[in-house]
Amino acid sequence: MLSCRVAAPKVVRVWQFDNPVLVVSQDFSREKRLLTPRHFKAVFDSPTGKVPGKNLLLLARNNDLDHPRLGLVIGKKSVKLSVERNRLKRLMRESFRLHQETLVGWDIVIVARKGLGDVENPELIQHFGKLWKRLARTNKPAPAVSTETVGVDSTDA
């Protein structure tokens, strides 16, 4: 008996904008992940933003890229069952994927703490939505403003 495989073409979306706008695709490709220990260490050593949440901590650092990157730290000590760890990772990645247009320019590491595995999916999704908004509001660097001349009155000298 003959078998044939039919390869479906990838969906290509064409975006048409009147104004040129930076568009972040909503995928979670390799370039949007923190992959090496060096990337994680950079965020842990000098985080620009810290957002504590219920049973977790978000650490973020500016990355000077046109897309955010995500790293997850969920140890056995904090979430015992692998099923729960994998569920949490899926939810975190999906939430990040849907909110990444507001997180451009950040390297983000999510550190799980004890009790996170006991939280239900709807509550987690809502919680992450709030955390992403809080992170987006934190001290994002302003474009090249000289701090020496701002607020200095040179006539008093």
C-alpha positions as CSV (number, residue, x, y, z in Angstrom):
1,M,0.0,0.0,0.0
2,L,1.3,3.5,-0.9
3,S,1.4,6.1,1.7
4,C,1.8,9.8,0.9
5,R,2.6,12.7,3.2
6,V,1.0,16.0,2.5
7,A,3.0,18.9,3.8
8,A,0.8,21.9,4.7
9,P,2.3,25.2,3.9
10,K,3.2,27.5,6.8
11,V,0.8,30.3,7.4
12,V,2.2,33.6,6.3
13,R,0.6,36.8,7.6
14,V,1.1,40.1,5.9
15,W,0.9,43.2,8.1
16,Q,-0.1,46.4,6.4
17,F,0.3,49.6,8.5
18,D,-0.1,53.2,7.5
19,N,2.7,54.2,9.9
20,P,5.8,52.2,10.4
21,V,5.4,50.5,13.8
22,L,7.7,48.0,15.5
23,V,5.8,44.7,15.5
24,V,6.8,41.9,17.7
25,S,5.7,38.5,16.4
26,Q,3.9,36.4,19.0
27,D,6.0,33.3,18.6
28,F,8.4,31.9,21.2
29,S,11.3,31.1,19.0
30,R,14.8,30.3,20.1
31,E,15.9,34.0,19.9
32,K,13.3,34.8,22.6
33,R,14.7,32.5,25.2
34,L,17.6,32.9,27.7
35,L,19.6,29.8,26.8
36,T,23.1,30.0,28.3
37,P,24.2,30.2,31.9
38,R,25.9,33.5,31.0
39,H,22.5,35.1,30.0
40,F,20.9,33.9,33.3
41,K,23.9,35.1,35.3
42,A,23.7,38.6,33.8
43,V,20.1,39.0,34.9
44,F,20.8,37.5,38.4
45,D,23.9,39.7,38.9
46,S,22.4,43.1,37.9
47,P,18.6,43.1,37.5
48,T,17.2,46.5,36.4
49,G,13.7,45.6,37.6
50,K,12.4,43.3,40.3
51,V,8.7,42.4,40.5
52,P,7.8,40.1,43.4
53,G,4.6,38.1,43.0
54,K,2.7,35.5,44.9
55,N,5.1,32.5,45.2
56,L,7.5,33.8,42.5
57,L,9.9,36.6,41.6
58,L,10.4,38.3,38.3
59,L,13.9,39.6,37.6
60,A,14.5,41.7,34.5
61,R,17.4,43.4,32.8
62,N,17.6,45.6,29.8
63,N,18.9,43.7,26.7
64,D,19.1,46.4,24.0
65,L,17.3,44.1,21.5
66,D,14.0,44.6,19.7
67,H,12.4,41.7,21.5
68,P,12.2,40.4,25.0
69,R,13.8,37.1,26.2
70,L,12.5,34.7,28.9
71,G,14.2,32.3,31.2
72,L,12.5,30.0,33.8
73,V,13.9,28.7,37.0
74,I,11.6,26.1,38.5
75,G,13.4,23.7,40.8
76,K,12.3,20.4,42.3
77,K,12.7,22.0,45.7
78,S,10.0,24.6,45.0
79,V,7.6,22.5,42.9
80,K,7.9,18.7,43.6
81,L,6.1,17.0,40.8
82,S,7.4,17.2,37.2
83,V,3.8,17.4,36.0
84,E,3.3,20.6,37.9
85,R,6.6,22.1,36.8
86,N,5.8,21.4,33.2
87,R,2.3,22.9,33.6
88,L,3.8,26.0,35.1
89,K,6.4,26.4,32.3
90,R,3.7,26.0,29.7
91,L,1.5,28.7,31.3
92,M,4.5,31.1,31.8
93,R,5.6,30.7,28.2
94,E,2.1,31.2,26.9
95,S,1.5,34.3,29.0
96,F,4.9,35.7,28.0
97,R,4.2,35.0,24.4
98,L,0.9,36.9,24.5
99,H,2.3,39.9,26.4
100,Q,5.7,40.3,24.8
101,E,4.8,43.4,22.8
102,T,4.8,45.3,26.1
103,L,8.0,43.8,27.3
104,V,10.4,44.7,24.4
105,G,13.9,45.3,25.5
106,W,13.9,43.1,28.7
107,D,15.7,39.9,29.6
108,I,13.3,38.3,32.1
109,V,14.0,35.4,34.5
110,I,11.0,34.0,36.5
111,V,12.1,32.3,39.7
112,A,9.4,29.9,41.2
113,R,9.0,29.6,45.0
114,K,7.3,27.0,47.2
115,G,3.5,26.8,46.7
116,L,3.4,27.9,43.1
117,G,2.4,24.5,41.9
118,D,-0.7,24.6,44.1
119,V,-2.1,27.7,42.2
120,E,-4.9,27.0,39.6
121,N,-4.5,27.9,35.9
122,P,-7.0,30.8,35.8
123,E,-5.5,32.5,38.8
124,L,-2.0,32.1,37.4
125,I,-2.9,33.6,34.1
126,Q,-4.5,36.6,35.8
127,H,-1.5,36.9,38.1
128,F,1.0,36.9,35.2
129,G,-1.0,39.5,33.4
130,K,-0.6,41.8,36.4
131,L,3.1,41.0,36.7
132,W,3.8,41.8,33.1
133,K,2.0,45.2,33.4
134,R,4.0,46.0,36.6
135,L,7.3,45.1,34.8
136,A,6.4,47.2,31.8
137,R,5.9,50.2,34.1
138,T,9.2,49.8,35.9
139,N,12.2,52.0,35.2
140,K,12.7,51.5,31.5
141,P,15.7,53.6,30.5
142,A,14.9,56.9,28.8
143,P,16.6,57.6,25.4
144,A,20.0,59.3,25.9
145,V,19.2,62.3,28.2
146,S,22.2,64.0,29.7
147,T,21.8,63.9,33.5
148,E,24.4,66.6,34.1
149,T,22.4,69.5,32.6
150,V,19.0,68.5,33.9
151,G,18.0,70.6,36.9
152,V,21.3,72.4,37.3
153,D,21.1,76.2,37.6
154,S,24.4,77.5,36.4
155,T,23.5,81.2,37.1
156,D,24.1,80.7,40.9
157,A,27.8,79.9,40.4
